[in-house]
Amino acid sequence: MTLEWVGNTSSGPQDIQSAATGQTDFGGAFNGAVVKLAANNAPVKAVISYYGADQYAYNGFYVLEDSPVRSARDLIGAKVGMNTLGAHAEAMLDIYLRRGGLSRAQIGTVEPLVVPPVSTEQSLRQKQIDVAVLGGILRDKALAAGGIRPLFTDYRLLGAFSAGTYVMTDRFLKQNPDTARTFVTAVGKAIEWSRSTPHEEVVARMTDIVKRRGRNEDTAPLKYWRSYGVAETAGRITSEELQLWIDWLAERGDIDRDRVTLSDLYTNEFNAAGQGAVAPSAAASSATTSGS
């Protein structure tokens, strides 16, 4: 099986929408976005978790060192910069505010703003926003520069959890089961390989892959990689990971709970990794993907 890169999308929700409409064969996004898409009758199914939060892979909500913001209640009327709306960062913010005892009206005064990730730290330091959502190398570089502190992180908020899944359409899974199984199992094996392999070796493999695919990409940030944050073995999906977002979206009024059947949202059928199984021979057809 050969993957064909067809371009990048600007966010997870757009990525899985591209898969739902057949522009790509799979897409990946925050699980809340997957639930919302399914609730709107999109014929898609989550097939494997691919990112999450742990002690190494997490998103932090940062404020300036001298900021008066120290609790959820201090965020009333504040501006919070994040990469996109309606996805992971906004969900974490909402949960934090609700756990902090804010009413729905008070939560409504907190303003999530879309800020390009590369500009988020600068926007915080220039006081254009009150809180910056930072992850990965952007988080580490900002912390190294000093002058900021964490208000909370998604890992501290919910513990270790898988946060996003790859999805495929029901039609694709039915027509290309071997391709789906080969792809999903390979992703699962890669996740487990990254856990059991020395950090330097994983980074070297990533760097080699990026160089060989010839997209004129900077490989320097790869040395900061520590974990994918996937909670379950080989990215296998649990019902709890999706039920959390069904409840969250229903309580917000974003979906009708009765229009979502948990068992229809995901399947581990195509993931032979982590069970001592070997992936079947590669299928003849190829899969296309867009990066989020």
C-alpha positions in Angstrom: 0.0 0.0 0.0 1.3 3.5 -0.9 0.1 6.7 0.7 -0.4 9.6 -1.5 -0.1 13.1 0.1 -2.6 15.5 -1.5 -2.1 18.6 0.7 -2.6 20.1 4.1 -5.8 21.3 5.9 -6.0 24.1 8.4 -7.6 22.1 11.2 -8.8 18.7 12.4 -12.5 19.4 11.8 -11.7 20.4 8.2 -9.5 17.3 7.9 -12.2 14.8 8.8 -14.8 16.7 6.7 -12.5 16.1 3.7 -12.6 12.4 4.5 -16.4 12.5 4.9 -16.8 14.1 1.5 -14.4 11.7 -0.2 -11.7 14.2 -1.0 -9.4 12.0 1.1 -9.5 8.5 2.3 -8.9 9.2 5.9 -8.6 12.2 8.2 -7.8 12.9 11.8 -9.3 15.2 14.4 -10.1 15.8 18.1 -12.7 13.2 19.2 -15.3 15.9 19.9 -15.2 16.9 16.2 -15.6 13.3 15.2 -18.7 12.9 17.4 -20.1 16.2 16.1 -19.6 15.1 12.5 -21.3 11.7 13.1 -24.2 13.4 14.9 -24.8 15.3 11.7 -25.3 12.0 9.8 -21.8 11.9 8.2 -21.1 8.2 7.4 -17.7 8.1 9.1 -16.2 5.8 11.7 -13.2 6.3 14.0 -10.6 3.5 13.4 -7.6 4.3 15.6 -6.4 6.9 18.1 -3.4 8.9 16.9 -2.7 11.6 19.5 -3.4 12.4 23.1 -2.1 13.9 26.3 0.4 12.5 28.8 3.3 13.9 30.8 5.3 14.6 27.6 2.6 15.4 25.0 0.2 18.0 26.3 -1.2 21.4 25.6 -0.8 24.0 28.2 -2.8 27.2 28.8 -0.2 29.8 29.7 -0.4 33.3 31.2 2.3 35.9 31.8 4.2 35.5 35.0 2.8 38.6 36.5 -0.8 38.0 35.2 -3.6 38.3 37.8 -5.2 35.2 36.2 -4.8 32.3 38.7 -8.1 30.5 38.5 -11.1 29.8 36.3 -13.0 32.7 37.8 -10.2 35.1 36.8 -10.9 34.3 33.2 -14.2 36.0 33.1 -14.0 38.5 30.2 -10.5 37.2 29.2 -9.2 36.4 25.7 -7.7 32.9 25.0 -5.6 32.3 21.9 -5.8 28.9 20.3 -5.2 27.3 16.9 -8.8 26.7 15.9 -12.3 26.9 17.4 -14.6 23.9 18.1 -11.8 21.5 18.7 -9.5 20.2 21.4 -8.3 23.5 22.9 -11.8 25.0 23.2 -13.1 21.8 24.8 -10.4 21.8 27.4 -11.1 25.5 28.2 -14.8 24.8 28.6 -14.2 21.9 30.9 -11.8 23.9 33.0 -14.2 26.7 33.3 -17.1 24.5 34.2 -15.1 22.6 36.9 -14.1 26.1 38.2 -17.7 26.7 39.0 -18.5 29.3 36.3 -22.1 29.6 35.1 -22.9 29.2 31.4 -23.4 33.0 31.2 -20.0 33.6 32.8 -18.3 31.1 30.5 -19.9 33.0 27.6 -17.8 36.1 28.5 -14.5 34.2 28.0 -13.5 34.8 24.4 -11.6 32.0 22.5 -9.7 33.6 19.6 -8.0 31.9 16.6 -4.3 32.8 16.6 -1.7 31.1 14.3 0.3 28.8 16.5 3.6 30.4 15.5 2.2 33.8 16.7 0.5 32.7 19.9 3.5 33.3 22.3 4.1 36.7 20.8 0.5 37.6 21.1 0.6 36.7 24.8 3.8 38.6 25.5 2.4 41.7 23.7 -0.8 41.3 25.9 -3.1 41.0 22.9 -4.5 37.9 24.6 -4.7 36.9 28.2 -4.0 33.2 27.8 -2.0 31.3 25.2 -2.6 27.6 24.3 0.8 26.2 23.5 2.1 22.6 22.8 5.1 20.8 21.5 8.2 22.8 20.5 6.3 26.1 20.7 5.5 25.4 24.3 9.0 24.3 25.1 10.6 27.3 23.5 8.2 29.7 25.2 8.9 28.2 28.6 12.7 28.3 27.9 12.4 32.1 27.2 10.8 32.5 30.7 8.2 35.0 31.9 5.2 32.7 31.5 3.5 30.1 33.7 0.9 27.5 33.2 -2.7 28.1 34.3 -3.6 24.5 33.6 -2.8 21.7 31.1 -5.0 19.2 29.4 -3.0 16.4 31.1 -3.5 17.9 34.6 -7.1 18.4 33.8 -8.1 14.9 32.6 -5.0 12.8 33.1 -3.5 10.7 30.3 -6.0 10.2 27.5 -6.3 9.6 23.8 -7.7 12.8 22.3 -8.1 12.3 18.6 -8.8 9.6 16.1 -8.3 8.8 12.4 -11.6 8.3 10.6 -12.7 6.6 7.4 -16.0 6.5 5.7 -18.3 3.5 6.0 -18.1 3.2 2.3 -14.3 3.1 2.2 -14.2 0.5 5.0 -16.7 -1.7 3.2 -15.0 -1.4 -0.2 -11.4 -1.5 1.0 -11.2 -3.6 4.2 -7.7 -4.9 3.5 -6.3 -1.5 2.8 -8.0 -0.1 6.0 -6.6 -3.0 8.0 -3.1 -2.6 6.6 -3.1 1.1 7.3 -4.6 1.0 10.8 -2.5 -1.8 12.0 0.7 -0.1 10.7 -0.2 3.1 12.6 -0.8 1.0 15.7 2.6 -0.7 15.3 4.3 2.6 14.8 2.8 3.9 18.0 4.1 1.0 20.0 7.5 1.1 18.2 7.8 4.8 19.3 7.1 3.8 22.9 9.7 1.0 23.1 12.5 2.6 21.0 15.1 5.0 22.3 14.2 8.7 21.7 17.2 9.3 19.5 16.4 6.5 17.2 12.7 7.6 16.8 13.8 11.1 16.0 16.4 9.9 13.5 13.7 7.8 11.8 11.3 10.7 11.7 14.0 13.0 10.3 14.8 10.5 7.6 11.2 10.2 6.6 10.7 14.0 6.4 13.8 14.5 4.3 12.9 11.7 1.9 9.4 12.9 1.2 10.8 16.1 -0.2 8.4 18.8 0.9 11.0 21.4 1.9 10.2 20.9 5.6 12.3 22.0 8.6 13.4 18.9 10.5 14.8 20.9 13.5 11.5 20.7 15.6 11.6 16.9 15.5 14.3 16.7 18.2 11.7 18.1 20.6 9.3 15.1 20.0 8.8 13.0 23.1 5.5 11.1 22.8 2.3 10.8 20.7 0.3 10.8 24.0 -1.9 7.9 22.9 -3.2 6.2 26.0 -4.3 2.7 24.8 -2.0 0.0 23.4 -1.6 0.5 19.6 -4.1 3.3 19.6 -7.1 1.0 20.2 -10.2 3.1 20.9 -12.3 2.9 24.1 -15.9 3.9 24.5 -15.0 6.2 27.4 -12.8 8.3 25.1 -15.8 9.1 22.9 -18.6 9.1 25.5 -16.8 12.1 27.2 -17.4 14.2 24.2 -20.9 13.0 23.5 -21.8 14.2 27.0 -19.9 17.5 26.6 -21.4 18.4 23.3 -24.9 17.4 24.4 -24.7 19.5 27.5 -23.5 22.5 25.4 -26.5 21.9 23.1 -24.2 21.3 20.1 -25.7 17.8 19.4 -28.8 15.9 20.1 -27.7 13.0 22.2 -30.4 10.8 20.7 -28.8 11.1 17.3 -25.6 9.5 18.4 -25.1 5.8 19.0 -21.7 5.2 20.7 -21.1 1.8 19.2 -21.5 3.2 15.7 -18.8 5.9 16.2 -15.8 3.6 16.2 -14.3 0.2 15.5 -11.2 -1.6 16.5 -11.9 -4.3 13.9 -9.2 -3.1 11.5 -6.5 -2.8 14.2 -4.5 -6.0 14.5 -1.6 -4.4 16.4 -1.2 -5.0 20.0 -2.9 -8.4 19.9 -0.1 -10.6 18.6 -1.7 -10.5 15.1 0.2 -9.8 11.9 -1.3 -7.4 9.4 -2.6 -9.0 6.2 -0.9 -8.5 2.9 -1.1 -5.0 1.5 -4.2 -4.3 -0.6 -3.9 -3.2 -4.2 -5.7 0.1 -3.8 -3.9 3.1 -2.3 -5.1 5.6 0.3 -4.9 9.4 0.0 -4.5 11.7 3.0 -4.4 15.3 3.9 -2.4 16.5 6.9 -4.0 18.5 9.7 
